[in-house]
Amino acid sequence: MRLSARLRTVLRTSLGFAALGIGSSVCGAGVVFLLLTLQGIPGEVGGKEWILAVCAASYVALSLLIGTVWTAILQRRTAIWFVLGRPPSPDEARRALRLPVDMTLVSGTLWSVGTVVLGVLAAAFGSGWDAGGVALTIALGGLTTVGLTYLAAEWVARPVMTLALDVVPPKENLPTTVLTRLAVTWALSSGVPLLGVLLVVSPPNLGTREPSASLVLLSAIGLVVGAVATALLARAVATPLHRLRTALDEVARGRTDVSVPVDDASEIGRLQTSVNDLVAGLREQERMRDLFGRHVGADVARHALEYGASLSGDVREVTALFVDVVDSTALAYRMPPEELVRKLNRLFASVVGAVSTHGGLVNKFQGDAAVCIFGAPTRLADPATSALQAARRIRDEVRAAGELDLGIGVATGPVFAGQLGTSSRMEYTVIGDAVNEAARLTDQAKRVSGRILSSDTVLEAASKGERALWHPHETVQLRGRQSPTTAWANSGA
């Protein structure tokens, strides 16, 4: 936040607290005075009404001064970090979260002292009934003022509380609750006005005058104060809930870059924090899923997420494609490692692109070699044709780049396809003679002009159009295999 914007926010908050403290006290005192006048309380005070009026006005002025100074101290203690543009310490944040409660305490203390002082003066100059009437009327006005101060202070302090909640998120010991707000709103809209009506009309009658005007005033106060209190409650509860619903709708559509500001110290703030934690967890899961897919392949990742992590698998008929760089030892000796890595990455980009396009899986990279599988974990209608097409595309792209030379071997047969390892470290792999045969054919392919050799079982399973692109090479005895392999080659363009 820019300095000017921060200062504007601080100024707006400070003026809001000042207006709240002065306005609520003046309005509350005015309503109390009007009710006392309408009811003729106190009654017979021997011509000393002016003394009570002067004392009451003096106390109101003194209360405004004390309340203003007290509020300024609370603000300075809680918001100076905001003016300086730094995050609050945990203690400063906790004090900022208590600001509405502290403001209510200031207002409640001043009204309680006023109730006692003016009640005692009424008893001294009048009667016990006068003292009771003054004390009850001031108490009712004080309750109304204190309740409105609490609800309005939460609204005024929200910019400061938002930053404080970043440091001290709402947990078990909440400085305020939704139940507290509901109770205060009920008291302001129904409880206090109805209690005032009961006190006016129930015996013994307070005051000496006809109560109709007082009842009308109490009804009007109930309507106005109830509307204001309900509006503040709606702003404090309905607005953040609407933001939460909007954020969850975005999450349901698949977005994980949303967040809601934590600007409430009640259960709603805990809910806001929980939603942000939920979205952060989804983002982390998405990141892990992406990393997992990059390391093992999207199909393997999807298979693992769907069926869980278990050391199991099954026997599949697959076509294996093996790619290996020609004379990689000499290349590593002649060029810097970082240059060799860049060339290998470009090679593997071609491998991944071609294999993925034709429905296969790059199972693993082995230094300067790659093992690719067609038919597991995703079953293919024609894995042999897909593997041969991918082999030709890889060869052609690498030839066009002119950076590396390679050999490609293709073989097909039954293999075990599944998780291998331990419960703490596992890897999706394929094990079987077809994989070994493809690797051995790769060694032979490095000495063939077309740089690709395929076993005859692959050509037998391939489509007629693909077979037409290949020609017999020779029958070779591959290392580690007892029976000879009839190899087929493709010379390319």
VEXDREN-2710 file (C-alpha; in Angstrom, 1 decimal):
% VEXDREN-2710
k/r/px/py/pz
1/MET/0.0/0.0/0.0
2/ARG/1.4/3.4/-0.9
3/LEU/2.1/5.9/1.8
4/SER/-0.6/8.3/0.8
5/ALA/-3.2/5.5/0.7
6/ARG/-2.1/4.2/4.1
7/LEU/-2.3/7.7/5.6
8/ARG/-5.8/8.2/4.2
9/THR/-6.9/4.9/5.7
10/VAL/-5.4/5.8/9.1
11/LEU/-7.0/9.3/9.0
12/ARG/-10.3/7.8/8.0
13/THR/-10.2/5.2/10.8
14/SER/-9.1/7.9/13.3
15/LEU/-11.9/10.2/12.3
16/GLY/-14.3/7.3/12.4
17/PHE/-13.4/6.5/15.9
18/ALA/-13.7/10.2/16.9
19/ALA/-17.1/10.6/15.3
20/LEU/-18.2/7.3/16.8
21/GLY/-17.2/8.3/20.4
22/ILE/-18.5/11.9/20.3
23/GLY/-21.6/11.2/18.2
24/SER/-22.8/8.2/20.2
25/SER/-22.2/10.0/23.5
26/VAL/-24.0/13.2/22.4
27/CYS/-26.9/11.4/20.9
28/GLY/-27.2/9.1/23.9
29/ALA/-27.2/12.0/26.3
30/GLY/-29.7/13.9/24.2
31/VAL/-32.1/11.0/24.1
32/VAL/-31.8/10.5/27.9
33/PHE/-32.4/14.2/28.6
34/LEU/-35.5/14.1/26.3
35/LEU/-36.9/11.0/28.0
36/LEU/-36.4/12.6/31.5
37/THR/-38.1/15.8/30.3
38/LEU/-41.0/14.0/28.8
39/GLN/-41.6/12.0/31.9
40/GLY/-41.0/14.9/34.3
41/ILE/-38.1/13.2/36.1
42/PRO/-37.0/14.3/38.6
43/GLY/-40.2/15.8/40.0
44/GLU/-40.1/18.0/43.1
45/VAL/-36.5/19.1/43.6
46/GLY/-37.1/22.4/45.3
47/GLY/-36.3/24.6/42.3
48/LYS/-32.9/23.0/42.0
49/GLU/-33.4/21.5/38.5
50/TRP/-30.8/23.9/37.1
51/ILE/-28.2/22.4/39.4
52/LEU/-28.9/18.9/38.0
53/ALA/-28.9/20.2/34.5
54/VAL/-25.5/21.9/35.0
55/CYS/-24.1/18.8/36.6
56/ALA/-25.4/16.6/33.8
57/ALA/-24.0/18.9/31.1
58/SER/-20.7/19.2/32.9
59/TYR/-20.5/15.4/33.2
60/VAL/-21.3/14.9/29.5
61/ALA/-18.5/17.4/28.5
62/LEU/-16.1/15.8/30.9
63/SER/-17.0/12.3/29.5
64/LEU/-16.4/13.5/26.0
65/LEU/-12.9/14.8/27.0
66/ILE/-12.0/11.6/28.9
67/GLY/-13.4/9.4/26.2
68/THR/-11.6/11.2/23.4
69/VAL/-8.2/11.0/25.3
70/TRP/-8.8/7.4/26.2
71/THR/-9.7/6.4/22.7
72/ALA/-6.7/8.3/21.3
73/ILE/-4.4/6.3/23.6
74/LEU/-6.0/3.1/22.5
75/GLN/-5.6/4.0/18.9
76/ARG/-2.0/5.1/19.3
77/ARG/-1.1/1.9/21.1
78/THR/-2.8/-0.3/18.5
79/ALA/-2.4/1.5/15.1
80/ILE/1.0/3.2/15.3
81/TRP/2.6/0.2/13.4
82/PHE/0.1/0.8/10.6
83/VAL/1.1/4.5/10.3
84/LEU/4.8/3.4/10.1
85/GLY/4.0/0.9/7.4
86/ARG/5.3/-2.2/9.2
87/PRO/3.5/-5.4/10.2
88/PRO/2.4/-5.5/13.8
89/SER/4.0/-7.7/16.4
90/PRO/1.8/-10.5/17.9
91/ASP/1.1/-8.4/21.0
92/GLU/0.3/-5.3/18.9
93/ALA/-2.0/-7.4/16.7
94/ARG/-3.8/-8.9/19.7
95/ARG/-4.4/-5.4/21.1
96/ALA/-5.7/-4.2/17.7
97/LEU/-8.2/-7.1/17.7
98/ARG/-9.5/-6.0/21.1
99/LEU/-10.1/-2.4/19.9
100/PRO/-13.9/-2.7/19.6
101/VAL/-14.1/-4.4/23.0
102/ASP/-11.9/-1.7/24.5
103/MET/-14.0/1.1/22.9
104/THR/-17.1/-0.5/24.4
105/LEU/-15.3/-0.7/27.7
106/VAL/-14.6/3.1/27.5
107/SER/-18.2/3.9/26.7
108/GLY/-19.6/1.5/29.3
109/THR/-17.4/2.9/32.0
110/LEU/-18.3/6.5/31.4
111/TRP/-22.0/5.7/31.2
112/SER/-21.9/3.6/34.4
113/VAL/-20.1/6.4/36.3
114/GLY/-22.7/8.9/35.0
115/THR/-25.5/6.7/36.1
116/VAL/-24.2/6.6/39.6
117/VAL/-23.3/10.3/39.9
118/LEU/-26.5/11.7/38.5
119/GLY/-28.6/9.1/40.4
120/VAL/-26.9/10.2/43.7
121/LEU/-27.5/13.9/42.8
122/ALA/-31.2/13.2/42.0
123/ALA/-31.6/11.4/45.4
124/ALA/-29.9/14.3/47.1
125/PHE/-32.1/17.0/45.6
126/GLY/-35.3/15.0/45.1
127/SER/-36.6/11.6/46.3
128/GLY/-35.7/8.0/46.0
129/TRP/-38.2/7.6/43.1
130/ASP/-36.4/10.4/41.3
131/ALA/-33.1/8.8/41.8
132/GLY/-34.5/5.5/40.5
133/GLY/-36.0/7.1/37.5
134/VAL/-32.8/9.0/36.6
135/ALA/-30.6/6.0/37.1
136/LEU/-32.8/3.6/35.0
137/THR/-33.2/6.1/32.2
138/ILE/-29.5/6.8/32.0
139/ALA/-28.8/3.0/32.2
140/LEU/-31.1/2.3/29.3
141/GLY/-29.5/5.1/27.3
142/GLY/-26.0/3.8/28.2
143/LEU/-26.9/0.2/27.2
144/THR/-28.1/1.5/23.8
145/THR/-25.0/3.6/23.3
146/VAL/-22.6/0.9/24.4
147/GLY/-24.2/-1.7/22.0
148/LEU/-24.1/0.6/19.0
149/THR/-20.5/1.5/19.9
150/TYR/-19.5/-2.1/19.9
151/LEU/-21.1/-2.9/16.5
152/ALA/-19.9/0.3/14.8
153/ALA/-16.4/0.0/16.3
154/GLU/-16.0/-3.4/14.6
155/TRP/-16.9/-1.7/11.3
156/VAL/-14.6/1.3/11.7
157/ALA/-11.6/-0.8/12.9
158/ARG/-11.9/-3.3/10.0
159/PRO/-8.9/-1.9/8.0
160/VAL/-6.6/-2.3/11.0
161/MET/-8.1/-5.6/12.1
162/THR/-7.5/-7.1/8.6
163/LEU/-3.7/-6.5/8.9
164/ALA/-3.7/-7.7/12.5
165/LEU/-5.4/-11.0/11.5
166/ASP/-2.6/-11.7/9.1
167/VAL/-0.3/-11.9/12.1
168/VAL/-2.7/-13.4/14.6
169/PRO/-5.3/-15.5/12.7
170/PRO/-8.5/-16.2/14.6
171/LYS/-8.2/-19.4/16.7
172/GLU/-9.9/-20.8/19.8
173/ASN/-9.9/-17.7/21.9
174/LEU/-11.9/-15.4/19.8
175/PRO/-12.1/-11.7/20.8
176/THR/-15.7/-11.6/19.5
177/THR/-18.3/-14.1/18.3
178/VAL/-21.3/-14.1/16.0
179/LEU/-23.5/-14.9/19.0
180/THR/-22.3/-11.8/20.8
181/ARG/-23.3/-9.7/17.7
182/LEU/-26.7/-11.3/17.5
183/ALA/-27.3/-10.7/21.3
184/VAL/-26.3/-7.1/21.0
185/THR/-28.4/-6.5/17.9
186/TRP/-31.4/-8.1/19.7
187/ALA/-30.9/-5.9/22.7
188/LEU/-30.7/-2.8/20.6
189/SER/-33.7/-3.6/18.4
190/SER/-36.0/-5.2/20.9
191/GLY/-34.7/-5.7/24.4
192/VAL/-33.8/-2.1/25.5
193/PRO/-36.8/-0.3/23.9
194/LEU/-39.3/-2.8/25.2
195/LEU/-37.7/-2.7/28.7
196/GLY/-38.1/1.1/28.5
197/VAL/-41.8/0.8/27.6
198/LEU/-42.3/-1.6/30.5
199/LEU/-40.7/0.8/32.9
200/VAL/-42.8/3.7/31.6
201/VAL/-46.2/2.0/31.8
202/SER/-45.8/-0.4/34.7
203/PRO/-46.4/0.6/38.3
204/PRO/-45.0/2.4/40.1
205/ASN/-45.2/4.9/37.4
206/LEU/-41.9/6.7/36.7
207/GLY/-42.4/10.5/36.4
208/THR/-45.4/12.7/36.7
209/ARG/-46.6/13.2/33.2
210/GLU/-48.7/11.3/30.7
211/PRO/-46.5/8.6/29.1
212/SER/-47.7/8.7/25.4
213/ALA/-44.9/11.0/24.2
214/SER/-42.3/8.8/25.9
215/LEU/-43.8/5.7/24.4
216/VAL/-43.7/7.2/20.9
217/LEU/-40.1/8.2/21.5
218/LEU/-39.1/4.8/22.7
219/SER/-40.8/3.2/19.7
220/ALA/-39.0/5.6/17.3
221/ILE/-35.7/4.9/19.0
222/GLY/-36.3/1.1/18.7
223/LEU/-37.0/1.4/15.0
224/VAL/-34.0/3.6/14.2
225/VAL/-31.5/1.9/16.5
226/GLY/-32.7/-1.5/15.4
227/ALA/-32.3/-0.6/11.7
228/VAL/-28.8/0.7/12.3
229/ALA/-27.8/-2.3/14.4
230/THR/-29.3/-4.8/11.8
231/ALA/-27.4/-3.0/9.0
232/LEU/-24.1/-3.2/11.0
233/LEU/-24.8/-6.9/11.7
234/ALA/-25.6/-7.6/8.1
235/ARG/-22.4/-5.9/7.0
236/ALA/-20.4/-7.8/9.6
237/VAL/-21.9/-11.3/8.7
238/ALA/-23.6/-11.3/5.3
239/THR/-20.9/-9.4/3.4
240/PRO/-18.0/-11.8/4.3
241/LEU/-20.3/-14.8/3.8
242/HIS/-21.1/-13.6/0.3
243/ARG/-17.3/-13.3/-0.5
244/LEU/-16.8/-16.8/0.9
245/ARG/-19.6/-18.2/-1.3
246/THR/-18.1/-16.4/-4.4
247/ALA/-14.6/-17.8/-3.6
248/LEU/-15.9/-21.4/-3.2
249/ASP/-17.8/-21.1/-6.4
250/GLU/-14.6/-20.2/-8.2
251/VAL/-12.8/-23.2/-6.5
252/ALA/-15.7/-25.5/-7.6
253/ARG/-14.9/-24.3/-11.2
254/GLY/-11.3/-25.5/-10.8
255/ARG/-9.6/-22.2/-9.9
256/THR/-7.0/-22.4/-7.1
257/ASP/-5.6/-18.9/-7.3
258/VAL/-8.5/-17.3/-5.3
259/SER/-8.3/-16.1/-1.7
260/VAL/-10.5/-14.2/0.7
261/PRO/-9.3/-11.4/3.0
262/VAL/-9.4/-12.4/6.6
263/ASP/-11.0/-9.3/8.1
264/ASP/-13.2/-10.7/10.9
265/ALA/-12.1/-11.8/14.4
266/SER/-15.1/-14.0/15.0
267/GLU/-16.0/-17.5/13.7
268/ILE/-16.4/-15.9/10.3
269/GLY/-12.7/-15.1/10.4
270/ARG/-11.9/-18.7/11.2
271/LEU/-14.0/-19.8/8.3
272/GLN/-12.2/-17.3/6.0
273/THR/-8.8/-18.7/7.2
274/SER/-10.1/-22.3/6.7
275/VAL/-11.1/-21.5/3.1
276/ASN/-7.7/-19.9/2.4
277/ASP/-6.0/-23.0/3.9
278/LEU/-8.3/-25.2/1.7
279/VAL/-7.4/-23.3/-1.4
280/ALA/-3.7/-23.4/-0.5
281/GLY/-3.9/-27.1/0.0
282/LEU/-5.5/-27.6/-3.4
283/ARG/-2.8/-25.4/-5.0
284/GLU/-0.2/-27.6/-3.3
285/GLN/-1.9/-30.8/-4.5
286/GLU/-2.1/-29.4/-8.0
287/ARG/1.5/-28.5/-7.9
288/MET/2.4/-32.0/-6.6
289/ARG/0.2/-33.6/-9.2
290/ASP/1.9/-31.5/-11.9
291/LEU/5.4/-32.5/-10.6
292/PHE/4.3/-36.1/-10.2
293/GLY/3.0/-36.1/-13.8
294/ARG/6.2/-34.5/-15.1
295/HIS/8.3/-37.2/-13.4
296/VAL/6.3/-40.3/-14.1
297/GLY/4.0/-39.2/-17.0
298/ALA/0.5/-38.0/-16.9
299/ASP/-1.0/-41.4/-17.5
300/VAL/0.9/-43.0/-14.7
301/ALA/0.0/-40.1/-12.4
302/ARG/-3.7/-40.5/-13.3
303/HIS/-3.5/-44.2/-12.7
304/ALA/-1.8/-43.8/-9.3
305/LEU/-4.3/-41.2/-8.2
306/GLU/-7.2/-43.3/-9.3
307/TYR/-6.1/-46.7/-7.9
308/GLY/-3.8/-45.5/-5.1
309/ALA/-0.2/-46.4/-4.4
310/SER/0.3/-50.1/-4.2
311/LEU/3.0/-52.5/-5.1
312/SER/0.9/-54.3/-7.8
313/GLY/0.5/-54.5/-11.5
314/ASP/-0.5/-56.9/-14.2
315/VAL/0.9/-58.5/-17.4
316/ARG/0.3/-56.5/-20.5
317/GLU/1.0/-57.0/-24.2
318/VAL/3.0/-53.8/-24.9
319/THR/5.4/-52.4/-27.5
320/ALA/8.6/-51.1/-26.1
321/LEU/10.7/-48.3/-27.8
322/PHE/14.2/-47.7/-26.7
323/VAL/16.2/-44.6/-27.7
324/ASP/20.0/-44.2/-27.1
325/VAL/22.6/-41.7/-28.2
326/VAL/25.4/-42.9/-30.4
327/ASP/28.9/-42.6/-28.8
328/SER/27.7/-40.6/-25.8
329/THR/31.0/-41.3/-23.9
330/ALA/33.0/-39.4/-26.5
331/LEU/30.5/-36.6/-26.6
332/ALA/30.8/-36.2/-22.9
333/TYR/34.6/-36.0/-23.2
334/ARG/34.5/-33.5/-26.1
335/MET/32.0/-30.9/-25.0
336/PRO/31.2/-29.1/-21.7
337/PRO/28.5/-30.9/-19.5
338/GLU/26.1/-28.0/-19.7
339/GLU/26.2/-28.0/-23.6
340/LEU/25.6/-31.8/-23.6
341/VAL/22.7/-31.4/-21.3
342/ARG/21.1/-28.8/-23.5
343/LYS/21.4/-31.1/-26.5
344/LEU/20.0/-34.0/-24.6
345/ASN/17.1/-31.9/-23.4
346/ARG/16.3/-31.0/-27.0
347/LEU/16.5/-34.6/-27.9
348/PHE/14.2/-35.7/-25.1
349/ALA/11.7/-32.9/-26.0
350/SER/11.4/-34.6/-29.4
351/VAL/11.0/-38.0/-27.8
352/VAL/8.3/-36.8/-25.4
353/GLY/6.4/-35.0/-28.1
354/ALA/6.4/-37.9/-30.5
355/VAL/5.6/-40.6/-27.9
356/SER/2.8/-38.5/-26.3
357/THR/1.3/-37.7/-29.7
358/HIS/1.0/-41.4/-30.5
359/GLY/-0.5/-42.4/-27.1
360/GLY/2.7/-43.8/-25.5
361/LEU/4.4/-43.2/-22.2
362/VAL/8.0/-42.1/-21.7
363/ASN/8.7/-44.5/-18.8
364/LYS/12.1/-43.2/-17.8
365/PHE/15.2/-41.4/-18.9
366/GLN/18.4/-43.3/-18.3
367/GLY/21.2/-40.8/-18.8
368/ASP/21.3/-40.3/-22.5
369/ALA/18.7/-43.0/-23.2
370/ALA/14.9/-43.2/-22.9
371/VAL/12.5/-46.1/-22.4
372/CYS/9.1/-45.6/-23.9
373/ILE/6.0/-47.9/-23.6
374/PHE/2.9/-48.2/-25.8
375/GLY/0.0/-50.1/-24.2
376/ALA/0.5/-49.4/-20.5
377/PRO/-0.8/-48.1/-18.3
378/THR/-3.3/-46.8/-20.9
379/ARG/-4.4/-49.5/-23.3
380/LEU/-4.1/-48.8/-27.0
381/ALA/-5.9/-50.3/-30.0
382/ASP/-2.7/-50.6/-32.0
383/PRO/0.4/-50.1/-29.9
384/ALA/2.7/-51.6/-32.5
385/THR/1.7/-49.1/-35.2
386/SER/1.9/-46.2/-32.7
387/ALA/5.4/-47.2/-31.6
388/LEU/6.7/-47.5/-35.2
389/GLN/5.2/-44.1/-36.1
390/ALA/6.8/-42.5/-33.0
391/ALA/10.2/-44.1/-33.8
392/ARG/10.2/-42.6/-37.3
393/ARG/9.2/-39.2/-36.1
394/ILE/11.9/-39.1/-33.5
395/ARG/14.5/-40.2/-36.0
396/ASP/13.5/-37.6/-38.5
397/GLU/13.4/-34.7/-36.0
398/VAL/16.8/-35.5/-34.6
399/ARG/18.3/-35.8/-38.1
400/ALA/16.8/-32.4/-39.0
401/ALA/18.3/-30.9/-35.8
402/GLY/21.7/-32.3/-36.7
403/GLU/23.0/-32.2/-33.1
404/LEU/23.1/-35.8/-32.1
405/ASP/23.1/-39.3/-33.6
406/LEU/21.0/-42.1/-32.1
407/GLY/19.7/-45.6/-32.4
408/ILE/16.1/-46.7/-31.9
409/GLY/14.9/-50.3/-31.1
410/VAL/11.3/-51.4/-31.1
411/ALA/10.0/-54.8/-29.8
412/THR/6.7/-56.1/-28.6
413/GLY/5.6/-58.8/-26.2
414/PRO/4.1/-59.5/-22.7
415/VAL/5.6/-57.6/-19.8
416/PHE/4.8/-56.9/-16.2
417/ALA/3.6/-53.3/-15.9
418/GLY/3.1/-51.8/-12.5
419/GLN/4.6/-50.4/-9.3
420/LEU/8.0/-51.7/-8.3
421/GLY/10.0/-50.9/-5.1
422/THR/8.9/-50.6/-1.5
423/SER/6.1/-48.9/0.4
424/SER/8.3/-45.9/1.0
425/ARG/9.8/-45.6/-2.5
426/MET/8.2/-47.0/-5.6
427/GLU/8.4/-46.6/-9.4
428/TYR/6.1/-47.4/-12.2
429/THR/8.0/-49.6/-14.6
430/VAL/7.8/-52.5/-17.1
431/ILE/9.8/-55.7/-16.9
432/GLY/9.9/-58.3/-19.6
433/ASP/11.8/-59.7/-22.6
434/ALA/10.3/-57.1/-25.0
435/VAL/12.1/-54.3/-23.1
436/ASN/15.4/-56.2/-23.2
437/GLU/14.9/-57.0/-26.9
438/ALA/14.3/-53.3/-27.7
439/ALA/17.4/-52.3/-25.9
440/ARG/19.5/-54.8/-27.7
441/LEU/18.0/-53.8/-31.1
442/THR/19.0/-50.2/-30.3
443/ASP/22.7/-51.2/-30.1
444/GLN/22.4/-52.8/-33.5
445/ALA/20.4/-49.8/-34.9
446/LYS/23.3/-47.5/-34.3
447/ARG/25.2/-49.2/-37.1
448/VAL/22.2/-49.1/-39.6
449/SER/21.8/-46.1/-41.9
450/GLY/18.1/-45.6/-41.0
451/ARG/19.0/-45.8/-37.2
452/ILE/15.8/-47.8/-36.4
453/LEU/15.4/-51.6/-36.0
454/SER/12.2/-53.3/-35.2
455/SER/11.5/-57.0/-34.4
456/ASP/9.3/-59.0/-36.7
457/THR/6.7/-59.4/-34.0
458/VAL/6.1/-55.7/-34.1
459/LEU/5.7/-55.6/-37.9
460/GLU/3.3/-58.6/-37.7
461/ALA/1.1/-56.7/-35.3
462/ALA/1.3/-53.3/-37.1
463/SER/-1.1/-52.0/-39.7
464/LYS/-0.7/-52.8/-43.4
465/GLY/0.1/-49.2/-44.3
466/GLU/2.8/-49.0/-41.7
467/ARG/4.4/-52.4/-42.7
468/ALA/4.7/-51.1/-46.3
469/LEU/7.3/-48.5/-45.0
470/TRP/9.6/-51.1/-43.6
471/HIS/11.9/-53.7/-45.2
472/PRO/13.7/-56.8/-43.8
473/HIS/17.1/-56.1/-42.4
474/GLU/18.7/-59.4/-41.2
475/THR/18.3/-62.0/-38.6
476/VAL/20.5/-61.2/-35.6
477/GLN/21.5/-62.9/-32.4
478/LEU/21.0/-60.4/-29.7
479/ARG/23.1/-60.6/-26.5
480/GLY/21.3/-62.4/-23.7
481/ARG/18.6/-64.0/-25.9
482/GLN/18.6/-67.6/-26.9
483/SER/16.6/-67.4/-30.1
484/PRO/17.6/-65.1/-33.0
485/THR/15.6/-62.0/-33.9
486/THR/14.4/-61.1/-37.4
487/ALA/15.0/-57.3/-37.6
488/TRP/13.2/-54.8/-39.9
489/ALA/14.6/-51.4/-40.9
490/ASN/13.3/-48.1/-42.2
491/SER/15.7/-45.9/-44.1
492/GLY/13.5/-42.7/-43.9
493/ALA/13.5/-40.0/-46.5
END
